[in-house]
Amino acid sequence: MEGTVFTPSLEGMQHIKSPQGEMLTKPFLEVCKLVLPVIDKFGTAMTLVKSDIGGNISRLEKKYQSDTTKYNYLYNMVKEEVECKTVKGSSSCTNGLLWLTRAMDFLVELFRNLLAHPDWTMAEACTDSYGKTLKKFHGWIASSSFTVAMKLAPDRKKFMEVIAGSGDVNADMEKFCSSFSPFLEENHKFLANFGLDDMKA
């Protein structure tokens, strides 16, 4: 593999915004998809997270493909649902975008932990980032399944070797976190305008 497992998503991030600075649907979803191979390397510990992310990407993609011109900008889907008052439905694209963004927050936080705490085990890094991101939105069932899954987290050293490929994994991980976070923050800000950012599972 050329570079690290983060290389494709770092390249993809350069295309997320239109020249006018608007968030584009397809490139944003592509970058989220490019994060899935990283999650694969966690094995069974991240099965839940992966299926959640995959499901939300598919939902948004399906909507985008139904009218690529209309939904070229990511937030058009949300605006439309706000107007139709379908925004809070569990199968709404707004809900999909919210949970996709939260799952990405969790991963960014996890990568930050791996960079900041070289002495932590993978399970410690995951549990800490879960506590800072997803936990407050999860009910008891989701929380306990997550706690159980974390016991299956892979050995940290092996995981880092697998995702390193031929590149500098720490530098790329750092770059991924600092480049991707602003997009996620923008999503949260946009959703908060409509009072949607605190929706729980």
MARSELO-669139 format. One record per residue: residue number from 0; residue in three letters; z negated, y, x of N, C-alpha, C in turn. Coordinates in pm, whole numbers, plus 50000, padded with zeros to 5 digits. Layout:
NODE; num; residu; n.pz; n.py; n.px; ca.pz; ca.py; ca.px; c.pz; c.py; c.px
NODE; NUM; ala; Z; Y; X; Z; Y; X; Z; Y; X
...
***
This chain:
NODE; num; residu; n.pz; n.py; n.px; ca.pz; ca.py; ca.px; c.pz; c.py; c.px
NODE; 0; met; 50000; 49881; 50085; 50000; 50000; 50000; 50000; 50125; 50089
NODE; 1; glu; 50092; 50214; 50058; 50098; 50340; 50133; 49984; 50430; 50089
NODE; 2; gly; 49906; 50481; 50182; 49795; 50569; 50145; 49686; 50489; 50076
NODE; 3; thr; 49601; 50559; 50002; 49490; 50492; 49933; 49527; 50470; 49787
NODE; 4; val; 49435; 50409; 49715; 49457; 50384; 49574; 49463; 50518; 49495
NODE; 5; phe; 49416; 50625; 49558; 49417; 50757; 49492; 49548; 50834; 49513
NODE; 6; thr; 49628; 50790; 49611; 49749; 50866; 49646; 49839; 50899; 49527
NODE; 7; pro; 49875; 50798; 49442; 49965; 50830; 49330; 49906; 50934; 49234
NODE; 8; ser; 49776; 50923; 49205; 49720; 51018; 49109; 49710; 51159; 49170
NODE; 9; leu; 49688; 51167; 49300; 49684; 51299; 49365; 49821; 51366; 49356
NODE; 10; glu; 49925; 51286; 49372; 50060; 51343; 49360; 50088; 51384; 49215
NODE; 11; gly; 50045; 51298; 49122; 50068; 51325; 48980; 50001; 51453; 48931
NODE; 12; met; 49887; 51484; 48990; 49811; 51602; 48944; 49886; 51733; 48964
NODE; 13; gln; 49979; 51732; 49056; 50054; 51856; 49082; 50144; 51892; 48964
NODE; 14; his; 50163; 51798; 48871; 50257; 51822; 48761; 50188; 51836; 48625
NODE; 15; ile; 50055; 51834; 48624; 49984; 51835; 48495; 50005; 51966; 48418
NODE; 16; lys; 50019; 52076; 48490; 50030; 52205; 48422; 50174; 52256; 48419
NODE; 17; ser; 50208; 52320; 48309; 50340; 52384; 48300; 50338; 52508; 48390
NODE; 18; pro; 50455; 52566; 48422; 50455; 52689; 48503; 50369; 52799; 48439
NODE; 19; gln; 50354; 52793; 48305; 50271; 52894; 48236; 50122; 52857; 48237
NODE; 20; gly; 50092; 52743; 48300; 49951; 52704; 48312; 49898; 52626; 48193
NODE; 21; glu; 49988; 52569; 48112; 49942; 52488; 47999; 49937; 52341; 48036
NODE; 22; met; 49841; 52271; 47978; 49823; 52129; 48007; 49933; 52048; 47939
NODE; 23; leu; 50006; 51970; 48018; 50116; 51890; 47963; 50067; 51749; 47932
NODE; 24; thr; 50110; 51698; 47817; 50059; 51569; 47770; 50095; 51454; 47863
NODE; 25; lys; 50224; 51436; 47887; 50270; 51318; 47961; 50211; 51312; 48103
NODE; 26; pro; 50220; 51421; 48182; 50164; 51413; 48317; 50012; 51391; 48319
NODE; 27; phe; 49941; 51448; 48222; 49795; 51426; 48218; 49765; 51279; 48192
NODE; 28; leu; 49834; 51221; 48095; 49811; 51079; 48063; 49854; 50989; 48178
NODE; 29; glu; 49962; 51029; 48246; 50009; 50949; 48362; 49900; 50943; 48469
NODE; 30; val; 49837; 51057; 48497; 49732; 51059; 48600; 49615; 50971; 48556
NODE; 31; cys; 49578; 50979; 48428; 49469; 50892; 48380; 49507; 50745; 48397
NODE; 32; lys; 49634; 50713; 48371; 49681; 50575; 48388; 49673; 50532; 48533
NODE; 33; leu; 49703; 50625; 48623; 49703; 50592; 48766; 49561; 50566; 48818
NODE; 34; val; 49460; 50602; 48738; 49322; 50576; 48778; 49284; 50431; 48743
NODE; 35; leu; 49358; 50371; 48649; 49324; 50235; 48606; 49321; 50131; 48720
NODE; 36; pro; 49417; 50136; 48815; 49410; 50040; 48927; 49279; 50053; 49007
NODE; 37; val; 49223; 50173; 49012; 49094; 50191; 49083; 48986; 50115; 49005
NODE; 38; ile; 48990; 50128; 48872; 48890; 50062; 48788; 48904; 49911; 48798
NODE; 39; asp; 49029; 49863; 48812; 49052; 49720; 48826; 48972; 49661; 48941
NODE; 40; lys; 48958; 49739; 49046; 48891; 49689; 49167; 48741; 49669; 49145
NODE; 41; phe; 48690; 49718; 49033; 48549; 49695; 49002; 48526; 49558; 48941
NODE; 42; gly; 48637; 49494; 48900; 48622; 49364; 48836; 48558; 49377; 48699
NODE; 43; thr; 48479; 49273; 48661; 48425; 49266; 48525; 48328; 49379; 48491
NODE; 44; ala; 48268; 49441; 48590; 48170; 49548; 48562; 48231; 49660; 48481
NODE; 45; met; 48361; 49682; 48498; 48423; 49798; 48432; 48516; 49759; 48318
NODE; 46; thr; 48506; 49635; 48270; 48597; 49591; 48164; 48589; 49685; 48043
NODE; 47; leu; 48466; 49720; 48004; 48446; 49807; 47887; 48511; 49942; 47907
NODE; 48; val; 48483; 50000; 48024; 48537; 50133; 48053; 48689; 50129; 48053
NODE; 49; lys; 48742; 50023; 48116; 48888; 50014; 48127; 48954; 50000; 47991
NODE; 50; ser; 48898; 49917; 47903; 48964; 49898; 47773; 48951; 50025; 47690
NODE; 51; asp; 48841; 50096; 47707; 48819; 50221; 47636; 48923; 50325; 47681
NODE; 52; ile; 48939; 50338; 47811; 49036; 50435; 47866; 49177; 50397; 47823
NODE; 53; gly; 49210; 50270; 47839; 49343; 50222; 47803; 49375; 50247; 47656
NODE; 54; gly; 49278; 50222; 47569; 49296; 50242; 47426; 49321; 50387; 47392
NODE; 55; asn; 49245; 50476; 47455; 49261; 50620; 47427; 49393; 50674; 47482
NODE; 56; ile; 49433; 50624; 47598; 49563; 50666; 47653; 49674; 50623; 47556
NODE; 57; ser; 49668; 50497; 47509; 49773; 50446; 47417; 49780; 50529; 47291
NODE; 58; arg; 49662; 50564; 47237; 49660; 50642; 47113; 49730; 50777; 47132
NODE; 59; leu; 49697; 50844; 47242; 49756; 50976; 47268; 49905; 50963; 47300
NODE; 60; glu; 49939; 50856; 47371; 50079; 50835; 47409; 50167; 50810; 47286
NODE; 61; lys; 50113; 50734; 47193; 50185; 50700; 47072; 50217; 50829; 46995
NODE; 62; lys; 50118; 50914; 46986; 50135; 51042; 46915; 50240; 51127; 46989
NODE; 63; tyr; 50228; 51132; 47119; 50322; 51210; 47200; 50465; 51160; 47178
NODE; 64; gln; 50482; 51027; 47179; 50616; 50970; 47165; 50674; 50991; 47025
NODE; 65; ser; 50588; 51016; 46926; 50639; 51038; 46790; 50715; 51170; 46780
NODE; 66; asp; 50687; 51263; 46871; 50760; 51391; 46874; 50731; 51460; 47008
NODE; 67; thr; 50813; 51424; 47108; 50782; 51470; 47245; 50790; 51621; 47261
NODE; 68; thr; 50871; 51686; 47178; 50881; 51832; 47190; 50756; 51897; 47132
NODE; 69; lys; 50720; 51852; 47013; 50604; 51909; 46944; 50475; 51887; 47022
NODE; 70; tyr; 50463; 51768; 47082; 50338; 51734; 47151; 50350; 51741; 47304
NODE; 71; asn; 50447; 51819; 47349; 50464; 51835; 47493; 50335; 51891; 47556
NODE; 72; tyr; 50269; 51982; 47483; 50141; 52036; 47531; 50027; 51956; 47469
NODE; 73; leu; 49939; 51914; 47553; 49829; 51825; 47513; 49749; 51879; 47395
NODE; 74; tyr; 49719; 52009; 47397; 49628; 52062; 47295; 49693; 52081; 47158
NODE; 75; asn; 49827; 52068; 47152; 49893; 52080; 47022; 49846; 51971; 46926
NODE; 76; met; 49815; 51852; 46981; 49768; 51742; 46896; 49637; 51780; 46830
NODE; 77; val; 49549; 51840; 46909; 49417; 51878; 46858; 49432; 51990; 46755
NODE; 78; lys; 49513; 52091; 46789; 49531; 52204; 46697; 49580; 52156; 46561
NODE; 79; glu; 49674; 52061; 46566; 49729; 52009; 46440; 49621; 51938; 46360
NODE; 80; glu; 49539; 51857; 46427; 49433; 51784; 46357; 49325; 51879; 46304
NODE; 81; val; 49302; 51988; 46375; 49205; 52088; 46328; 49257; 52148; 46197
NODE; 82; glu; 49387; 52181; 46196; 49447; 52238; 46074; 49444; 52140; 45957
NODE; 83; cys; 49469; 52011; 45988; 49471; 51910; 45880; 49332; 51857; 45848
NODE; 84; lys; 49233; 51905; 45921; 49093; 51861; 45904; 49075; 51710; 45923
NODE; 85; thr; 49156; 51651; 46015; 49141; 51507; 46043; 49079; 51487; 46181
NODE; 86; val; 49031; 51599; 46235; 48991; 51600; 46374; 48873; 51507; 46406
NODE; 87; lys; 48784; 51488; 46307; 48664; 51409; 46336; 48678; 51262; 46302
NODE; 88; gly; 48798; 51223; 46256; 48819; 51082; 46225; 48810; 50999; 46353
NODE; 89; ser; 48759; 50876; 46341; 48738; 50797; 46462; 48870; 50761; 46529
NODE; 90; ser; 48981; 50764; 46451; 49109; 50729; 46515; 49193; 50853; 46545
NODE; 91; ser; 49130; 50971; 46541; 49206; 51094; 46570; 49240; 51103; 46719
NODE; 92; cys; 49346; 51178; 46747; 49382; 51199; 46888; 49278; 51286; 46957
NODE; 93; thr; 49215; 51373; 46879; 49110; 51459; 46936; 48997; 51372; 46988
NODE; 94; asn; 48958; 51274; 46907; 48853; 51180; 46947; 48897; 51103; 47072
NODE; 95; gly; 49025; 51064; 47073; 49080; 50992; 47189; 49073; 51076; 47315
NODE; 96; leu; 49111; 51203; 47302; 49109; 51293; 47418; 48966; 51317; 47467
NODE; 97; leu; 48875; 51332; 47372; 48734; 51357; 47407; 48678; 51240; 47487
NODE; 98; trp; 48697; 51118; 47437; 48641; 51001; 47506; 48714; 50968; 47636
NODE; 99; leu; 48844; 50998; 47638; 48919; 50978; 47763; 48864; 51073; 47870
NODE; 100; thr; 48840; 51197; 47830; 48787; 51297; 47925; 48648; 51257; 47972
NODE; 101; arg; 48565; 51209; 47879; 48429; 51167; 47917; 48430; 51049; 48014
NODE; 102; ala; 48521; 50953; 47988; 48529; 50837; 48078; 48573; 50882; 48217
NODE; 103; met; 48665; 50979; 48221; 48710; 51032; 48350; 48597; 51109; 48420
NODE; 104; asp; 48514; 51180; 48341; 48396; 51248; 48398; 48306; 51146; 48469
NODE; 105; phe; 48288; 51034; 48401; 48202; 50928; 48456; 48258; 50880; 48591
NODE; 106; leu; 48389; 50859; 48597; 48449; 50809; 48721; 48441; 50913; 48833
NODE; 107; val; 48466; 51040; 48799; 48458; 51145; 48900; 48315; 51151; 48956
NODE; 108; glu; 48218; 51142; 48866; 48077; 51146; 48907; 48043; 51026; 48996
NODE; 109; leu; 48101; 50911; 48960; 48079; 50789; 49038; 48136; 50805; 49179
NODE; 110; phe; 48258; 50858; 49188; 48318; 50877; 49320; 48236; 50979; 49402
NODE; 111; arg; 48186; 51081; 49333; 48102; 51180; 49404; 47976; 51114; 49459
NODE; 112; asn; 47917; 51024; 49379; 47798; 50952; 49425; 47828; 50866; 49547
NODE; 113; leu; 47944; 50801; 49544; 47979; 50715; 49658; 47995; 50798; 49785
NODE; 114; leu; 48045; 50921; 49768; 48062; 51009; 49884; 47927; 51065; 49931
NODE; 115; ala; 47843; 51101; 49835; 47719; 51172; 49869; 47607; 51078; 49913
NODE; 116; his; 47612; 50951; 49867; 47500; 50859; 49895; 47551; 50731; 49959
NODE; 117; pro; 47583; 50736; 50087; 47639; 50617; 50153; 47544; 50497; 50150
NODE; 118; asp; 47416; 50523; 50124; 47318; 50412; 50127; 47299; 50347; 49990
NODE; 119; trp; 47359; 50405; 49885; 47340; 50347; 49751; 47428; 50224; 49731
NODE; 120; thr; 47377; 50130; 49651; 47462; 50016; 49612; 47557; 50066; 49503
NODE; 121; met; 47657; 49986; 49476; 47753; 50022; 49373; 47683; 50037; 49237
NODE; 122; ala; 47589; 49945; 49208; 47519; 49950; 49079; 47438; 50080; 49067
NODE; 123; glu; 47375; 50122; 49177; 47297; 50248; 49174; 47389; 50367; 49148
NODE; 124; ala; 47503; 50369; 49217; 47598; 50481; 49201; 47650; 50486; 49057
NODE; 125; cys; 47680; 50368; 49001; 47732; 50362; 48863; 47627; 50406; 48762
NODE; 126; thr; 47506; 50355; 48779; 47399; 50384; 48682; 47367; 50532; 48682
NODE; 127; asp; 47362; 50592; 48801; 47332; 50734; 48811; 47441; 50817; 48743
NODE; 128; ser; 47568; 50783; 48769; 47675; 50863; 48710; 47682; 50841; 48558
NODE; 129; tyr; 47648; 50720; 48515; 47644; 50693; 48370; 47538; 50782; 48304
NODE; 130; gly; 47423; 50790; 48367; 47313; 50872; 48315; 47352; 51018; 48304
NODE; 131; lys; 47435; 51065; 48397; 47474; 51207; 48398; 47589; 51238; 48302
NODE; 132; thr; 47664; 51134; 48263; 47786; 51163; 48185; 47783; 51097; 48046
NODE; 133; leu; 47806; 50968; 48039; 47831; 50904; 47910; 47706; 50872; 47828
NODE; 134; lys; 47595; 50849; 47898; 47476; 50795; 47832; 47433; 50876; 47708
NODE; 135; lys; 47435; 51008; 47721; 47382; 51090; 47610; 47470; 51081; 47483
NODE; 136; phe; 47593; 51031; 47499; 47681; 51022; 47382; 47686; 50880; 47326
NODE; 137; his; 47623; 50787; 47396; 47629; 50648; 47355; 47507; 50609; 47272
NODE; 138; gly; 47531; 50523; 47175; 47419; 50467; 47100; 47355; 50356; 47183
NODE; 139; trp; 47254; 50293; 47124; 47177; 50193; 47196; 47263; 50074; 47239
NODE; 140; ile; 47353; 50029; 47150; 47434; 49910; 47180; 47526; 49935; 47299
NODE; 141; ala; 47598; 50048; 47294; 47689; 50080; 47405; 47611; 50095; 47535
NODE; 142; ser; 47496; 50160; 47527; 47413; 50180; 47647; 47368; 50048; 47707
NODE; 143; ser; 47322; 49956; 47620; 47272; 49831; 47677; 47384; 49744; 47731
NODE; 144; ser; 47502; 49748; 47666; 47613; 49669; 47722; 47652; 49725; 47858
NODE; 145; phe; 47643; 49857; 47870; 47679; 49919; 47997; 47581; 49876; 48107
NODE; 146; thr; 47453; 49878; 48073; 47350; 49840; 48170; 47372; 49696; 48218
NODE; 147; val; 47406; 49608; 48125; 47432; 49469; 48160; 47554; 49460; 48253
NODE; 148; ala; 47660; 49533; 48216; 47785; 49529; 48293; 47762; 49575; 48437
NODE; 149; met; 47675; 49674; 48456; 47651; 49729; 48590; 47593; 49626; 48686
NODE; 150; lys; 47529; 49525; 48629; 47473; 49418; 48714; 47586; 49338; 48781
NODE; 151; leu; 47706; 49355; 48729; 47821; 49282; 48784; 47900; 49367; 48883
NODE; 152; ala; 47848; 49486; 48913; 47922; 49577; 49002; 47948; 49508; 49137
NODE; 153; pro; 48067; 49532; 49193; 48104; 49464; 49318; 48025; 49516; 49438
NODE; 154; asp; 48033; 49444; 49546; 47972; 49488; 49671; 48041; 49617; 49715
NODE; 155; arg; 47963; 49715; 49750; 48018; 49846; 49781; 48117; 49844; 49898
NODE; 156; lys; 48078; 49775; 50004; 48161; 49775; 50124; 48298; 49712; 50093
NODE; 157; lys; 48295; 49601; 50021; 48421; 49533; 49985; 48507; 49624; 49899
NODE; 158; phe; 48443; 49689; 49802; 48516; 49777; 49711; 48585; 49888; 49790
NODE; 159; met; 48513; 49951; 49881; 48569; 50062; 49959; 48687; 50014; 50045
NODE; 160; glu; 48675; 49893; 50098; 48785; 49838; 50180; 48909; 49816; 50094
NODE; 161; val; 48887; 49763; 49973; 49000; 49732; 49885; 49074; 49858; 49842
NODE; 162; ile; 49000; 49967; 49813; 49069; 50086; 49764; 49123; 50174; 49877
NODE; 163; ala; 49082; 50145; 50000; 49123; 50231; 50112; 49271; 50221; 50146
NODE; 164; gly; 49329; 50101; 50131; 49469; 50085; 50169; 49487; 50128; 50313
NODE; 165; ser; 49590; 50213; 50338; 49614; 50254; 50476; 49575; 50400; 50497
NODE; 166; gly; 49503; 50458; 50400; 49472; 50601; 50411; 49325; 50628; 50437
NODE; 167; asp; 49289; 50756; 50434; 49149; 50798; 50453; 49086; 50806; 50314
NODE; 168; val; 49014; 50700; 50277; 48968; 50688; 50139; 48867; 50797; 50102
NODE; 169; asn; 48779; 50834; 50196; 48679; 50936; 50162; 48745; 51071; 50136
NODE; 170; ala; 48842; 51105; 50220; 48911; 51233; 50203; 48985; 51236; 50069
NODE; 171; asp; 49052; 51125; 50036; 49128; 51119; 49911; 49036; 51120; 49789
NODE; 172; met; 48923; 51052; 49801; 48828; 51047; 49691; 48773; 51187; 49664
NODE; 173; glu; 48742; 51255; 49772; 48691; 51393; 49765; 48796; 51483; 49697
NODE; 174; lys; 48919; 51467; 49741; 49030; 51547; 49689; 49052; 51516; 49541
NODE; 175; phe; 49042; 51389; 49506; 49059; 51348; 49367; 48955; 51419; 49279
NODE; 176; cys; 48829; 51413; 49323; 48721; 51474; 49243; 48741; 51625; 49228
NODE; 177; ser; 48773; 51692; 49339; 48784; 51838; 49330; 48910; 51882; 49256
NODE; 178; ser; 49017; 51802; 49263; 49141; 51841; 49194; 49139; 51807; 49046
NODE; 179; phe; 49075; 51694; 49012; 49082; 51648; 48873; 48977; 51714; 48785
NODE; 180; ser; 48861; 51746; 48842; 48751; 51806; 48764; 48792; 51928; 48682
NODE; 181; pro; 48868; 52024; 48741; 48904; 52143; 48662; 48982; 52109; 48535
NODE; 182; phe; 49066; 52005; 48540; 49142; 51965; 48420; 49046; 51913; 48313
NODE; 183; leu; 48948; 51835; 48358; 48852; 51777; 48264; 48766; 51887; 48203
NODE; 184; glu; 48726; 51983; 48288; 48645; 52095; 48237; 48723; 52174; 48133
NODE; 185; glu; 48850; 52192; 48160; 48935; 52266; 48065; 48941; 52194; 47930
NODE; 186; asn; 48953; 52061; 47934; 48952; 51983; 47809; 48822; 52006; 47733
NODE; 187; his; 48710; 51998; 47805; 48580; 52016; 47739; 48570; 52155; 47676
NODE; 188; lys; 48612; 52254; 47753; 48605; 52393; 47702; 48688; 52408; 47576
NODE; 189; phe; 48808; 52351; 47581; 48898; 52362; 47467; 48836; 52293; 47345
NODE; 190; leu; 48783; 52173; 47364; 48725; 52098; 47251; 48599; 52166; 47200
NODE; 191; ala; 48525; 52231; 47289; 48401; 52299; 47250; 48430; 52418; 47158
NODE; 192; asn; 48550; 52476; 47173; 48591; 52587; 47083; 48581; 52547; 46937
NODE; 193; phe; 48602; 52418; 46911; 48602; 52371; 46773; 48473; 52295; 46742
NODE; 194; gly; 48377; 52307; 46833; 48249; 52239; 46813; 48261; 52089; 46822
NODE; 195; leu; 48357; 52040; 46903; 48385; 51897; 46906; 48328; 51828; 47030
NODE; 196; asp; 48274; 51905; 47120; 48241; 51845; 47249; 48113; 51760; 47246
NODE; 197; asp; 48039; 51767; 47134; 47914; 51691; 47134; 47920; 51570; 47040
NODE; 198; met; 48043; 51533; 46998; 48058; 51416; 46912; 48004; 51292; 46982
NODE; 199; lys; 47930; 51213; 46907; 47871; 51091; 46967; 47946; 50967; 46920
NODE; 200; ala; 47920; 50858; 46993; 47987; 50731; 46957; 47925; 50676; 46831
***
